[in-house]
Amino acid sequence: MAVPVPLGTEDRTARLTLRRPDSWRLEDVPQADLRVSGDDVVLTVRSRPSDRTIAEEHTSLLERLPGSVDGLLLVGVDVWTAVGAPARLVEYVRPDEDGDVAGAHLLFVTGRHRVDLTVERPLTRMLATDDLVFAVLDSVRATEPAPARPTRVLEPLPTGPAPVGLDGRRLTAEAVATLRSLAGRRWNPGVVRGTAGRELVESGLVGKLGTLPDATQDLIAPWVEDTQPTTLEQHGPDGGGTRLQAWGSTVLDGTDDQVIASVTPERVVALMAGRLGIRPVWTFPFRTGSLRADLVARRLDGDDAAPDLPADVAAGDPRLARFWTAPWTVSHLRRPGAQHPVTIVHAAGLGFARVGRTEAGATAFLADAPANVYRSVVRAVLGA
């Protein structure tokens, strides 16, 4: 998608220059070197003296950023090379009283100063503003450039938080099916005669005479039209499987016994991101872009007879070889109306890969950054 607004205005501080759309407004903020806003985007620049390395500054940022806001999720990190100085890009999502906020934090060092540039916008506007935000980030240049000192060892990254479960009412599959059959009704006295109906009464979802409270009617409203859900299905290295389904704000979690609840769409995104294991990892591309389709299909199945990589591929692509032999969690993310799910592989301790199209007997298999995986979840739940 093309950048919707030309980057026509250049702004300068003592440490950097950047280009932004003419329509963005310059704001006077005492606590910042520069602040501009527009198109639901707020950009802030701050700098301070520092002689620390980029690894030291980045590690410090990652240690304190999650604790700065309760519930903040780090979704990705990258080595940033366009500034003219050693730099990192950190992406995060933080809760806010008006809805979750997506942030990009560009950090660079010059040997004399540390510079922080943050760009924040509502999570619901993340995809619509991505091209513009990254065009601005790509325009950033250090005014006191420092040559990067190449290193083969990048700083270690923090582990992600444990996935949080859905807080709601736990029901058997039979009770869920019975509840679905009540969609569009206000009263069904016959439902209380069966085991599943009595379970619904005990849960408080159905009244003792078969009435449906307003909250229950709102909860099951998406089922009246048989609306298709956004679904995340997973199977892990231990053979176990999970499924999370969302119809707008109505969510079902589980395959046999299931938890049902009503949550915000942003909360659905957070739940799915947690299940996928999204956290900062260093992402490096595989040298190999595709593999035999039958080989990929058998490895995705996760059975005991999972195949080895061909010897020549393993020798020529050690990153892929390490990824291939690590324990896999395979996830299928499907949104309503999509012909095929997005298939994502999480290799324990190594990051993510995306399974692409199969053509002429070969399936695309590409390393993917966690921030891109997160964007797939946003696209599936909140729409393009």
PyMOL commands that set and color helices and strands:
alter all, ss='L'
color gray80, all
select helices_A, chain A and resi 54-68+123-139+173-181+189-193+195-203+214-223+265-276+293-301+311-316+318-325+370-382
alter helices_A, ss='H'
color red, helices_A
select strands_A, chain A and resi 9-12+16-20+25-27+34-38+41-49+73-80+87-94+101-109+113-122+141-142+169-171+230-235+241-247+250-253+258-262+290-292+328-334+342-347+351-359+362-368
alter strands_A, ss='S'
color yellow, strands_A
deselect
rebuild
show_as cartoon
